[in-house]
């Protein structure tokens, strides 16, 4: 390939995701838009193929078995639709494409797994810590906003209640006076 094309492809890629290999068990978080709402759907499975490693848009094929039926999804790695890719385990494989896994189910589909390295575990821990810190800041800011709204609402309510209580007192006193006036006075004979 021409060096200019290789450089262009490298610029298009971003290091947002860890390096995924064939045989990895991954969890892919994908954004799905339904009408105006947007949600994240998780697809967990085995990476059976990677295509276009050197192109600007490589894809991974992830396979899982659900209800006895094999499901395969092809994900473009650098697509904005992909929120994140988590590597759960590595597997010991000797091929670049694991298409033979399509014919295997149950115990026959087992592959020797390799635990994550310390670097990878630390990478995921850091990401979780950053997310929890972000969530805490967003939650604290939401709480502050809610607290200020509540205090404003309480102040308004107390003002309204004090005004109503004064009116009620006046209304009760007036009604008592009016009731005394309206009551016929009994004359004793």
Secondary structure, DSSP 8 states (H G I E B T S, - for coil): --HHHHHHHHHH--TTS----TT-EEEEEEEEEETTEEEEEEEEEEEEEEE-TTSSS-EEEEEEEETTEEEEEEEETT-TTEEEEEEEEEE--S-S--GGGGG--GGGG---EE---HHHHHHHHHHHHHHHHHHHHHHHHHHHHHHHHHHHHHHHHHHHHHHHHHHHHHHHHHHHHHHHHHS------
